Amino acid sequence: MRQHFSSLILSKLRGKLQTAEEAITKRFQELEFEKDNEEELRLLSDGLSIIRDVKEDRLGILDDVR
C-alpha cells in the first residue's frame, strides 16, 4: 500500500514537472523576438534548471539538454 502511494505521488510530480517545463519552453519561444526581456529569460532559465534538477534528483530522469 505504501509503495503504491509513493508511486502515485511520484507520478503526479512527474506530470506537474512536465507541465511546468512545457509552459516555460513555450514562454521562451514567445520571447524569442522581443526586446528588453533579459531578466525574464534568466528567470525562465533558472526555472528550467530547477525542474531538471528535481527530475534528476527525485525521479532519476536524466535530460539530454543542459
Backbone hydrogen bonds, N-H to C=O, Kabsch-Sander energy under -0.5 kcal/mol:
donor,donor_aa,acceptor,acceptor_aa,energy
5,F,1,M,-2.2
6,S,2,R,-2.5
7,S,3,Q,-2.4
8,L,4,H,-2.2
9,I,5,F,-2.2
10,L,6,S,-2.4
11,S,7,S,-2.0
12,K,8,L,-2.2
13,L,9,I,-2.6
14,R,10,L,-2.5
15,G,11,S,-2.0
16,K,12,K,-2.5
17,L,13,L,-2.7
18,Q,14,R,-2.1
19,T,15,G,-2.3
20,A,16,K,-2.3
21,E,17,L,-2.6
22,E,18,Q,-2.4
23,A,19,T,-2.1
24,I,20,A,-2.4
25,T,21,E,-2.3
26,K,22,E,-2.3
27,R,23,A,-2.1
28,F,24,I,-2.4
29,Q,25,T,-1.9
30,E,26,K,-1.9
31,L,27,R,-1.9
32,E,28,F,-0.7
32,E,29,Q,-0.6
34,E,31,L,-1.5
41,L,37,N,-2.7
42,R,38,E,-2.3
43,L,39,E,-2.5
44,L,40,E,-2.7
45,S,41,L,-2.4
46,D,42,R,-2.5
47,G,43,L,-2.4
48,L,44,L,-2.5
49,S,45,S,-2.2
50,I,46,D,-2.3
51,I,47,G,-2.5
52,R,48,L,-2.6
53,D,49,S,-2.2
54,V,50,I,-2.5
55,K,51,I,-2.7
56,E,52,R,-2.1
57,D,53,D,-3.3
58,R,54,V,-2.8
59,L,54,V,-0.9
59,L,55,K,-0.9
60,G,56,E,-0.8
61,I,55,K,-2.4
62,L,60,G,-0.6
63,D,61,I,-0.5
